[in-house]
Amino acid sequence: MRFPHSGRIMYVRTYSFKEDQVRNQVLFRIPEEKGSIFVTDPFLQIYHEHGLTGLIFKEVWSSESAT
């Protein structure tokens, strides 16, 4: 959704990433979401294996559902 007066992005309804560009990433950001940090499954695996706490994760995209 975009702001009508500037055309800048207000919020993202549905995320869609290019799998080949995020496949080897552990953490990444996108310009449209400056306050968000996106993580991939390898990050989540390490996070949980080490018993870390304090972060909240929300799945916004899955390569398994991407076509």
PyRosetta script that sets phi, psi and omega in degrees:
from pyrosetta import init, pose_from_sequence

init()
pose = pose_from_sequence("MRFPHSGRIMYVRTYSFKEDQVRNQVLFRIPEEKGSIFVTDPFLQIYHEHGLTGLIFKEVWSSESAT")
pose.set_psi(1, 135.7)
pose.set_omega(1, -177.2)
pose.set_phi(2, -113.7)
pose.set_psi(2, 151.4)
pose.set_omega(2, 172.6)
pose.set_phi(3, -69.7)
pose.set_psi(3, 132.1)
pose.set_omega(3, -176.5)
pose.set_phi(4, -64.8)
pose.set_psi(4, -35.7)
pose.set_omega(4, -174.7)
pose.set_phi(5, -79.3)
pose.set_psi(5, -29.6)
pose.set_omega(5, -176.2)
pose.set_phi(6, -114.4)
pose.set_psi(6, -20.2)
pose.set_omega(6, -176.3)
pose.set_phi(7, 80.3)
pose.set_psi(7, -2.2)
pose.set_omega(7, 178.2)
pose.set_phi(8, -70.1)
pose.set_psi(8, 154.6)
pose.set_omega(8, -178.4)
pose.set_phi(9, -73.7)
pose.set_psi(9, 127.2)
pose.set_omega(9, 179.1)
pose.set_phi(10, -86.4)
pose.set_psi(10, -50.2)
pose.set_omega(10, 175.8)
pose.set_phi(11, -159.4)
pose.set_psi(11, 162.6)
pose.set_omega(11, -178.9)
pose.set_phi(12, -105.9)
pose.set_psi(12, 125.2)
pose.set_omega(12, 178.5)
pose.set_phi(13, -79.1)
pose.set_psi(13, -48.2)
pose.set_omega(13, -177.5)
pose.set_phi(14, -134.8)
pose.set_psi(14, 128.0)
pose.set_omega(14, 178.3)
pose.set_phi(15, -87.8)
pose.set_psi(15, 144.4)
pose.set_omega(15, 174.4)
pose.set_phi(16, -146.6)
pose.set_psi(16, 117.6)
pose.set_omega(16, -178.1)
pose.set_phi(17, -110.9)
pose.set_psi(17, 153.6)
pose.set_omega(17, 173.9)
pose.set_phi(18, -80.3)
pose.set_psi(18, 112.1)
pose.set_omega(18, -172.8)
pose.set_phi(19, -55.3)
pose.set_psi(19, -39.1)
pose.set_omega(19, -178.5)
pose.set_phi(20, -66.2)
pose.set_psi(20, -20.9)
pose.set_omega(20, 179.4)
pose.set_phi(21, -90.6)
pose.set_psi(21, -19.5)
pose.set_omega(21, 179.0)
pose.set_phi(22, -109.4)
pose.set_psi(22, -7.9)
pose.set_omega(22, -175.4)
pose.set_phi(23, -54.6)
pose.set_psi(23, -43.5)
pose.set_omega(23, -176.3)
pose.set_phi(24, -98.7)
pose.set_psi(24, 13.2)
pose.set_omega(24, 179.5)
pose.set_phi(25, -94.9)
pose.set_psi(25, 148.1)
pose.set_omega(25, 173.7)
pose.set_phi(26, -103.6)
pose.set_psi(26, -43.6)
pose.set_omega(26, 175.5)
pose.set_phi(27, -131.6)
pose.set_psi(27, 145.2)
pose.set_omega(27, 174.6)
pose.set_phi(28, -158.4)
pose.set_psi(28, 161.4)
pose.set_omega(28, 176.4)
pose.set_phi(29, -125.0)
pose.set_psi(29, 161.7)
pose.set_omega(29, 172.6)
pose.set_phi(30, -125.3)
pose.set_psi(30, 147.3)
pose.set_omega(30, -176.2)
pose.set_phi(31, -58.1)
pose.set_psi(31, -31.8)
pose.set_omega(31, -176.9)
pose.set_phi(32, -73.2)
pose.set_psi(32, -16.6)
pose.set_omega(32, -177.3)
pose.set_phi(33, -127.6)
pose.set_psi(33, 69.8)
pose.set_omega(33, -174.8)
pose.set_phi(34, -62.0)
pose.set_psi(34, -26.7)
pose.set_omega(34, -178.7)
pose.set_phi(35, -91.1)
pose.set_psi(35, -0.9)
pose.set_omega(35, -176.8)
pose.set_phi(36, -108.1)
pose.set_psi(36, 145.1)
pose.set_omega(36, 171.9)
pose.set_phi(37, -120.4)
pose.set_psi(37, 127.8)
pose.set_omega(37, -179.5)
pose.set_phi(38, -100.6)
pose.set_psi(38, 140.7)
pose.set_omega(38, 179.3)
pose.set_phi(39, -123.2)
pose.set_psi(39, 158.6)
pose.set_omega(39, 179.7)
pose.set_phi(40, -111.9)
pose.set_psi(40, 174.1)
pose.set_omega(40, -177.3)
pose.set_phi(41, -55.6)
pose.set_psi(41, -40.5)
pose.set_omega(41, 177.8)
pose.set_phi(42, -58.4)
pose.set_psi(42, -37.8)
pose.set_omega(42, 177.2)
pose.set_phi(43, -64.0)
pose.set_psi(43, -47.2)
pose.set_omega(43, -179.4)
pose.set_phi(44, -60.3)
pose.set_psi(44, -40.1)
pose.set_omega(44, 179.9)
pose.set_phi(45, -61.9)
pose.set_psi(45, -47.6)
pose.set_omega(45, 179.1)
pose.set_phi(46, -63.5)
pose.set_psi(46, -43.7)
pose.set_omega(46, -180.0)
pose.set_phi(47, -56.0)
pose.set_psi(47, -48.9)
pose.set_omega(47, -177.0)
pose.set_phi(48, -74.4)
pose.set_psi(48, -37.7)
pose.set_omega(48, 179.8)
pose.set_phi(49, -60.1)
pose.set_psi(49, -33.0)
pose.set_omega(49, -177.3)
pose.set_phi(50, -94.2)
pose.set_psi(50, 6.2)
pose.set_omega(50, 175.6)
pose.set_phi(51, 66.0)
pose.set_psi(51, 27.6)
pose.set_omega(51, -179.9)
pose.set_phi(52, -73.0)
pose.set_psi(52, 152.2)
pose.set_omega(52, 179.2)
pose.set_phi(53, -140.8)
pose.set_psi(53, 170.3)
pose.set_omega(53, 174.0)
pose.set_phi(54, 109.0)
pose.set_psi(54, -11.9)
pose.set_omega(54, 177.8)
pose.set_phi(55, -108.6)
pose.set_psi(55, 150.6)
pose.set_omega(55, 175.9)
pose.set_phi(56, -114.9)
pose.set_psi(56, 128.3)
pose.set_omega(56, -179.0)
pose.set_phi(57, -111.4)
pose.set_psi(57, 143.4)
pose.set_omega(57, 177.1)
pose.set_phi(58, -133.4)
pose.set_psi(58, 120.8)
pose.set_omega(58, 179.5)
pose.set_phi(59, -71.2)
pose.set_psi(59, 123.7)
pose.set_omega(59, 179.7)
pose.set_phi(60, -113.7)
pose.set_psi(60, -13.4)
pose.set_omega(60, -179.0)
pose.set_phi(61, -162.8)
pose.set_psi(61, 147.3)
pose.set_omega(61, 176.4)
pose.set_phi(62, -135.6)
pose.set_psi(62, 132.3)
pose.set_omega(62, 177.8)
pose.set_phi(63, -65.8)
pose.set_psi(63, -23.3)
pose.set_omega(63, 179.1)
pose.set_phi(64, -69.8)
pose.set_psi(64, -28.0)
pose.set_omega(64, 180.0)
pose.set_phi(65, -96.3)
pose.set_psi(65, -6.8)
pose.set_omega(65, 179.9)
pose.set_phi(66, -78.4)
pose.set_psi(66, 141.0)
pose.set_omega(66, 177.7)
pose.set_phi(67, -125.5)
pose.dump_pdb("model.pdb")
